[in-house]
Amino acid sequence: MSGKTIAIDFDNTYTACPKTWDAFIQIAQANGHRVVCVTARRDTNENREIVQIPGVMTYFTGLASKLWYMAEKLGVKVDIWIDDDPVSLVRGH
């Protein structure tokens, strides 16, 4: 199995239980997967200070569709999405 790109949302997903997600991230990375954080928040200094997951790159979509932002704007293929609000993946906020 080749490494997958796994995107995890921050608000109400990672923040629901950081210890659980930190353990998941460590296991995923140890097994060759790339884990990124994709949040609908705007890219501001304040949000960059708040939205931090150890060892994980964060992408701020600025309320845009997460699917569009990653695939079309950045050219990043996400294989697995973890998000408490799946509709936001398509529609944005």
C-alpha positions in Angstrom: 0.0 0.0 0.0 1.4 3.4 -1.0 1.2 6.4 1.3 -2.1 8.3 1.3 -2.7 12.0 1.9 -5.1 12.3 4.9 -6.7 15.7 5.6 -8.1 16.4 9.0 -10.3 19.4 9.9 -9.4 21.5 12.9 -12.5 23.0 14.5 -14.8 20.3 16.1 -12.7 17.5 14.6 -9.1 17.8 15.8 -10.3 20.0 18.7 -12.9 17.4 19.8 -10.1 15.2 21.2 -6.5 16.3 20.4 -4.9 13.4 22.2 -6.8 10.9 20.1 -6.0 12.7 16.8 -2.3 13.1 17.9 -2.1 9.3 18.4 -3.8 8.7 15.0 -1.5 11.1 13.3 1.6 9.5 14.7 0.4 6.0 13.6 -0.5 7.3 10.1 2.8 9.0 9.6 4.7 6.0 10.9 2.9 4.0 8.3 4.0 6.3 5.5 1.0 8.5 5.2 1.0 12.3 4.9 -1.3 14.1 7.3 -2.4 17.7 6.7 -4.8 20.0 8.4 -7.4 21.7 6.1 -9.5 24.3 7.7 -12.0 26.7 6.3 -10.6 29.5 8.5 -9.0 32.5 6.9 -5.2 32.7 6.8 -4.6 35.3 9.5 -1.8 35.7 12.1 -4.3 35.0 14.8 -5.6 31.8 13.1 -2.0 30.6 12.4 -1.3 30.9 16.1 -4.5 29.0 17.0 -4.6 26.3 14.4 -1.6 24.2 15.1 -1.3 20.5 15.1 2.2 19.1 16.0 4.0 17.8 12.9 1.2 18.7 10.5 1.1 21.4 7.7 -2.1 23.5 7.9 -3.9 24.9 4.8 -6.4 27.8 5.3 -9.1 27.8 2.6 -10.6 31.2 3.5 -14.2 29.8 3.6 -13.8 28.2 0.2 -14.6 24.6 -0.6 -11.9 22.4 0.8 -12.1 20.0 -2.1 -11.7 22.8 -4.6 -9.0 24.6 -2.6 -6.7 21.5 -2.3 -7.3 20.0 -5.7 -7.8 23.0 -8.0 -5.9 25.8 -6.3 -3.0 23.9 -4.9 -3.0 20.7 -7.0 -2.9 18.5 -3.9 -4.8 15.2 -4.1 -6.4 14.3 -0.8 -7.2 10.6 -0.5 -9.0 10.6 2.9 -10.9 13.4 4.4 -11.7 13.6 8.2 -14.2 16.3 8.9 -17.2 16.8 11.2 -19.0 18.8 8.5 -18.6 16.9 5.2 -20.8 19.4 3.4 -18.1 22.0 3.9 -15.8 19.9 1.8 -17.8 20.7 -1.2 -19.7 24.0 -0.5 -17.2 25.7 1.9 -18.5 28.0 4.6 
